[in-house]
Amino acid sequence: MAPDDGIVLKLRAEDGEDLAVVSACLQDALVPVRDFAYVPQDRAFVFVANRFRWESGLQPAPGETGFQRILCGITFREVTAVSYFGFRRSEGGRILSLLAIRPENGIIHLEFSGAAAIRLKVARIFCHAKDIGEPWPTPWQPRHDVDERA
C-alpha cells in the first residue's frame, strides 16, 4: 500500500441506496464537533471528516507502516433544520466517531459512537463527499464491540 495510491473518493448521493455507499465509506470517520456547520441561507450542512480509507484494504502490505486516513469534505444540501443529540456544540474539541448515515422519511440521521447523533431535516437526499489532500499512514484500524450501538 503506497502512501498515495491515486484513489480519490468523490461520491454523490441522491437516494437511500447512494447514501448507504457514502455511509460505508465514511464509517469510523473522526470529526471534531467544531467542524460541523449548518448554513441555513444555503440550506446546507457541511463538515470535514478524518476518514479511514477502507477501500485501501483491511491488511497493510508487507513492509508497510499500516492503514491510511484522509480528510474528506461532506455536504448535505436541501437541509431545512438540524438537531444535535448526545453532545453540545460548545464541546468544540470533542471528537465524534461516525458509525452510520441513515435516511428515514425526510430525515437523515448521522449516528456516532457514544450515543451522539445529528438529525438533518431534508427536502430530499442530496449529498456530496470528496477527499481533500493526501492520505497519511495510521497504525490503527477501527474496531467495533458487538454491543457498541446498544
N, C-alpha and C positions, 0 to 999 in steps of 0.2 A: 504494500500500500504506500504509494508515494505521497509526500506531503501535499501535492496538488495534482490530482488525477484528472483535472479538467471538467469534472462533473459540477454543474451549477444548477441547483434546484430553481425552477421557475414554474409555478403552478397557478391555475385559475380554477376556482370552484363556483359553479352556478346551480348545483343541486346537491342533494344529500349524498349521492354516490361520490361526486367530486370531493365533497367536504370530508368524506371518510379517508380518501387518499391523503389530503392535506393533514388530517389528524394523525395518520400513521407516520407521516414524515416528520411531524413536529412532536411526536411522543417523546417525553423526557427533556424537552427544551427547558432551559432555565431562563427566567425572566424577572429582573428586578421590578418591584412594584412601581418605582419611579418611571419605568419605561412604557407604561400603559398610558395612552392618551385618547380621549374622546373629543372629536372636533365637531360639535353639533351643527355649525353652519355648513359643513361639508358632508354631514351625515356619515361620518367615518370614525372608525375605531382602529387605532394603529398601535403596534408595538414592535420592538426588536427583540428577538429571542436568540439565545446561545443554543443552537440546535445540535443534537448528537446526530452524526451522519450514519444512520442505519444502513443506507444504501452502499456504504463502503465495505460492508461485510461484518460478520459477527466475530471473526478471529483476525487479529493482525497477522500480516505476512511474517514469515521467519526473519528475524533480524530487525523488524520494525519496532518503534517505541510503543505503539499501542493504537488506540482508536483515534477518531477525529471529531472535532466540533467546528462549527462555523456560525457566523452571525446570519440571521435571516429576518428580513423585514416582512411583516404581515399586515395587511389592510383588509378590513371589512367595510364594505360600502352599504348604503341604504339602511344605516343604523339610526333608529329613532329614539332609543333610550338605552342606558347602561346601568346595571346594578352590580354591586360588589358584595361578596359574602365571604366570611371567614378571615378577613383581613381588613386593615384600614389603609386608605390611600396615603395617610401620613407616615406609614411604615415604608418610606422610600427605599431603604437599604435592604428590606426583606426580599429574599429571592424565592420565587414560586417555581415549582416543577410541574410542567404541563403534562397531564395524563391523557386527556382526550378532548376533542371538539365534537359536539353532538347537536344536530338540528332537531327542533321539536315545535311544530305549529307556530311559526313566526318568531321563534326564539332560537338563538344559538347559545349553547352552554359551553363555556370554557372551563373544564374541570382540572383542578390542580391537586397535588398531594396535600395532606393535612387538612382536608375538608374545605379548602378555599375554592371559590368559583367566581366567574364573571358571567353575567347573563346579558346578552345583547338582544334587544327587541329589533327585528329587522322587517323591512317591507318585502325583501326577498334575499335569497342567498347570493352573495356576490363577494368573493374573497380572492385576494392575490397573495402569494408568498414567493419571495425571491431571496436567494442567498446573496450576501454582501461581503465582499473582500475574499480573503484566502482562508482556507481551513488551517487549523493548528492541531497538533497531537495532544491527546489526553490518554493517560494510562487507565482511566476508569470507564467501564461500561455500566450503564444504568441497570439496576436490578429491582425487581418488584416482589414484595412479600405477598403471599396469597390473599391476606386479609387487609391489605393496604387501603382499598377503596371502601371498606366496610364502615 
